[in-house]
Amino acid sequence: MKNHKNKITRLIICYYKNDRYCFRDIFIHSDQISSFLNH
């Protein structure tokens, strides 16, 4: 298991829409997390 760089993280996003809660799964690479969180 040398490829820790290509590790994919699963983000579950919950939002409220049309009087119901919606869940979204987002899969991103570990090297994109920092840029994703900085926005």
N, C-alpha and C positions, 0 to 999 in steps of 0.2 A: 504494500500500500504506500507507494511513494507519491502517488498523484493526489496530494491533498489540495493542490491548487485548483484542481478541477472539481472540487467538491461543490455540490449544488445544495443551496439552502432553500427550504420551502417556507414562504411567507403566506400566512393566512390573513387576509384583510376582510374586516367586517364593516359593512356600511348599511345605512338605512335607506330603503328605496321603495316607493309605492306601498307604504304602510307595512313593510315587512323587512326583516333583516336578511341581507344577502352576504354570502361568503365567497371570497375569491381566493383561489390558490395561485400564487406566483412563484415560479421557480427561477432563481437567479444563481449565478456563480459566486463563489465566496469572494472573488476579487472585485466583484461589482457591488458588494454590500456597502462598502465605505462610501462610494460615490452615490449610491442609492439613498443612503441615510443622510447625506449632506444636503440633499435638495429640500 
